[in-house]
């Protein structure tokens, strides 16, 4: 067994680790209900928010599945699944000119999602620091964001891996919003290992890449952020100016509020740890040209054969 471990400093100086074994991420426990966060938009990019469970069809590896759980974004707070929000902020030294605006935009965004039961802040440069706050601790979260110091290099993959590891034990919806102005320069976790962890997670990732003028190297970074988001059913944004952040955060908040949550118990009961491809379709008659964003599949739970 080959294990790749991501080690990062937290605010409590506790090391966080993510393990990858062979081709399949290692799970901590068995999960029978497969949860899918789903965003549906029309041809103009507008959110389609009036669908019901009967309007969806889920197919896993060619077999249609029965939807056992459904929640729309407009349900009451009591009925909605618990929302866990993660915000990852790049605080490498290249952010020096824009860090004030970036901090303010992040705080305004977090303050609009008061239904989140907790908020995890991950700030990263060469190191990764992570702290989780309840809504009642919002003032401490703001203080933490405003007091971040800039450092060298960018451990982007490690930061995402540490967040995903911490989110694995959370029940409910998990949404991660990432802001970075550059590519990875110092992670222990490799890109391929990160993709496996994203596939194993049920978090939805929104990536904001402030990459500046297009070049060959920046095009590669753009493709990486797009892949990170698309693996989870999220979306990547590439503002031309840091001043566009408020608008982008507003769009992300609207999507989070309108996201559907579907759950099903797979008809495949084999605990082999293999990747299972999931296709989601909208079947409402007369509704055409919609775009569906959801994660592309998941890894089945793995149970070691009896000795």
N, C-alpha and C positions, 0 to 999 in steps of 0.2 A: 504494500500500500504506500502510495506516495502522497505526502501531505504538504500542502502549501499553506503557510501560516502568515497572516497579516497581523503585525504587532503595532499598536499605536498607543500613544499617551492619551489618557482621558483626563478630565478635570480632577478626578480623584486618583490619578496616577495608577489606574487599573488597566492592565493589558487586555485588549480585545483580540479574539482570534477567529479566523474563518478557515475551515478545512475543506480540501477538495481531494477526493479519492478516485483515482482512475479517471473514468469518463463521467462519473455521476456524483453530484454533491451529496454529502452525508446529511441525513435528516436526524433531528433530535427526537422525534416522536412520530407516531402515526397520525395522519390526518385523513379522514374519510371524505369530508366534504371539500370538493374542488370549488374554490371561489374565483370568480372572474369579474374584474372591474371593466365596464364596457362604456365607451363613449360613442354616440351616434351623431353624425352631422350631415347636413344636406349638401347639395352641390355647391352652395355658396359659402360653406363653412359654418352655417348657423346650426345651433344645437337642436336636435330633435328630442324633446323632453316629455312626450305624452305616450310613450310606449308602455305596454304591459307585458307580463310574462308570456302571454299567448302570441306575442309578436316576435318572439325570438326562437331560434332553432340552434341547438348545440350538437355538434358532431365530433366525436373523439375517435381518431384512427378509423374513420369511415363508419362508425356506429353512432346512431342518434341517441342522445341521452335525455333523461327526464329531469326537467328543472324542479328542484326541491325547495329552492329559496330564491326570492326575488325582492329587490328593493329599488325604488326609483329615487332620483335625486330630490324630488319635491315632497317626500314623506315627512312627517313630523319628526322632531328631534328624538322623541321617545321611540319611534318605530325604526329610525335609521340605524344602520350598523355603526359601531364605534369608529370614529375617524382618528387615526394616528398620523400626525404630520411631521415630516422631516425636512429640514432646510440645510443644505450643504453650501457653504460659502468658501470660495477660494480667497485666501488672504496672503497669497504670495506677493512679493515686493512689486511685481509688475502692476498691481492694483492701486498703487500709491495715488495716482492722479484722480481716480474715481471712487475711492473707498467710501468717502462720506456719503455720496449719493446712493451707492450700493447698499450701505447699511440702512439708510432711511427707507429705501424702497422695500427692503426685506421686512423691516418692522411694520410698515403699513400693510404689507401683504398678510403677515401673521395676524395682525389685528382685525382683519376682515373675516377670518375663519374661526369665530368664537365657539363653533360647535366641536372643534377638535378636543378630544379628551386630554391629549398631551402633545407637546411639541418638542422634537429632538433637534438640537442645533449641533451641527458638525462643522467646525472651521478647520481648514487644513492649509498647510504649506508643506514643509518637509515632514512635519508631524501631523497627526490627526487627533483632534480633541473633540470629545462628544459629551454633551450634557442634555438630559431630558427634563422638561419643565411641565408642570400642570398649568391649566389656565390661571389658577390663583397665583402662580409665580411669574406672571407675564412681565411685571416690572423688573424682576431679576434677569429674565431673558433679554429684555431691552438693554439692560446694563451690560450684559455679557457681549451682545453684538457691538455695542458702541465702544467697548474697551479692547476689542481685538487688536493685537499688534501684528504687523506685517513681518513675514519671514521669507526665507529663500526657498526656491524650488517648489514643485507641485506634486504631491502624492495623491493624485486624483483617484486612481483605481483603489488604493488602500482606503481612502475616505468612503467611497461607495461601499466597499466590502465591509467595513466596520459598521456602517449604518444598517446594511442588510442583515448582518449577524444579530444586531440588537433588536431589529424589527421582527425577527423570526418567531419570537415568543409572544408577540402581540396578537390579540384577537380582534377582528374587524377589518376595516379598510385601512390600507397603508399607502400614503402618498408621499413621494420624495421629490423635492424641488432642488435642483442643482444650479448654482451659478459659478461659472469659471471663465477666465479670459485666456486660458491656454491649455495645452495638452499635458499629459502626464510626463514628469521628468524624473521621479524618484520612488515609484512604488515598488514594494516587494511582490505584490500581486501582479500577475501578467494579464494582458488583455483577454486572452482566451479563458483564463480562469475566472475573470470578472464576468464574462458572458455566461459561463455556466452558473455562476451564483445568481445572476439576474434571472436566468431561466428557472432556477429553483425557487425564487422568491415570488410572492404574490403582491408585491408592491408595484404601484404605478409610478413611473419616473418621468418628470418633466425636466428637460435640460435647457438651460439658457447659456449659449456660448457667445461671449463678447469677443469675437475673434478678429475684428478689425478688417482691413483690406484683404481681398482674396489673393491667395498665393498657393503654390503647390503644397507647402507644409500646412497652411491653414485649411486647405481643402481636405487633407487627411484628418485633421482634428474635427472638422465639421462632420465627416462621415462617421467618426467614432462616436460623437455625441448623438447623432441620429440613430445609430445602431443601439446605443444604450437605452434610448427612450423607446424605440420601436419594439424591442424585445419584450417590453412590459406593457405595451398598449398605451404608452404615453406619447409625448410629442417634444420635438426639439425646436427651439426658437433661436434666431440669430439676429439680434438687433444691430442696426448700423450705428447707433449711439446709445450710450448708457442712459440717456434721457427717455428712451423707449421702455425702460424697465417697468415703470408704473403701469403702462398699458398692457404689457405682457403678463405681469402678475395678476392684473384684473381678469384677463382672459383665462388664465390658469384657474383662478378662484371660481370663475363661472363654470368651467368644466368640472371641477371637483364637486360643486353643488349639484350638477346635473348628471353625474355619472351613475349608471345603473350597476347594481351588484346582483350577479346571478350565481347560484350555487347548485351543484349536482353531485350525486354519488356515482362514481364511475361504474359501468356495468362490467368492466374488466377488474376482477378481484385479485389478480396476480400481483404479489408484492415483489416485483423484480427490479425496481429502481430504474426502469427504462423511461426514455423520453416518450411522451404521448402528445401527438399533435391534436390541437383543438381548433375547430372552425366555428365561428359564430355568424349567423345570418339573421337578417330581419325579414320576416315573412308577411308583414301586413300588406294586404292587397292594395294596389294603387300607390304604394310608397316606393319610389324608384330613385336610383342614383344617390343612395345614401352611402356614407363612408363609415365603416365600423372599425374602431380601434380597441383592441384587447390583447392580452398576452397570447402568444402563439401556441402555447402548450404548457406542460409541466412535467416534472419527474415524478413517477410513481413512488410510493413509499417502498422501502427496501427492508426485507426481512431475511436475515441470514439463515441458510438451511440448517436444520438440526444436525448436530454432529453424529 
